[in-house]
Amino acid sequence: MAPKFVETAIDEAERLGESCGISAAGWVFDGNTDEATYRAVLEEIENPGSYNDFGPPAPLSGEFADDWRPGRLYDEVGIEDVDAWIPEDLDEIAMAFEDAYYSAWWAEVERIARHQVG
């Protein structure tokens, strides 16, 4: 069992990941999205690989200037000295963020698509 401060950081990473995943899902569709696209996305959710490998962006890639990176995540969960932490604990924190992000992203995309196709 991980120490309490590690568990607290993991819990916060999950909360942040979920929030970021929901937010990122809001960018999938726009006011011009047609019903066929919503249906194709729902088909992808039900049968992965059916819609051009559709999926969420990598949550900690840092690809764009305002994207999350591991360092930002560690700051947000209250880690002041990353070098003092066990690497496996840092990995677990990052995985908690990513898992929550992906789960929330897929759930929100599905919710929006189902709402639109009624």
Secondary structure, 3 states (H helix, E strand, C coil): CCCHHHHHHHHHHHHHHHHHHHHHHCCCCCCCCCHHHHHHHHHHHHCCCCCCCCCCCCCCCCCCCCCCCHHHHHHHCCCCCHHHCCHHHHHHHHHHHHHHHHHHHHHHHHHHHHHHHC
